[in-house]
């Protein structure tokens, strides 16, 4: 791709580093920004800088938050004894959109993937186990995607919880194997949570 401007080329190169954004899409986005008033582009830049500088992770569930404790954890109407284990904030948003779940979350920050150099120590598994050991949690729902990495992570956490008196379940396989939660429709995802099954049963299937 030939550019008439080094500034344009640099902007496209930076934009194309975003997930799912190729060079052609990056060029369209940059040209769109060039047509906008300077004030609007400045607002976008300031919003991104503000996000990077001030975003926090909830000290309870590791969800992205503006405050030390996120709105979900701080809500007294949520069921404190029920914790849904997810990969990242996109899964929290997908489940919240179903309106079918009233418990809390625990965001792992990824999945165990030796191929990508991600082991248990890079995730928030230890804090989840510590939370369970405190005794308030009665059920853990595994809601990771039905991939090899997701299943490996579920099983690793399950083994870490052995010997602790707690119920473990997993979302029903209304979600196709290999699919990510964020792409599931709300009805299917809601039913998968409502009709969850004991985790031990999933190991036999």
Secondary structure by P-SEA (a helix, b strand, c coil): cccccaaaaaaaaaaaccccccaaaaaaaaaaaaaccaaaaaaaaaaaaaaacccccccccccccccccccccccccccccbbbbbccaaaaaaaaaaccccbbbbbccccccccccccccccaaaaaaaaaaaccccbbbbbccccaaaaaaaaaaaaaacccbbbbbbcccccccccccccccaaaaaaaaaacccaaaaaac
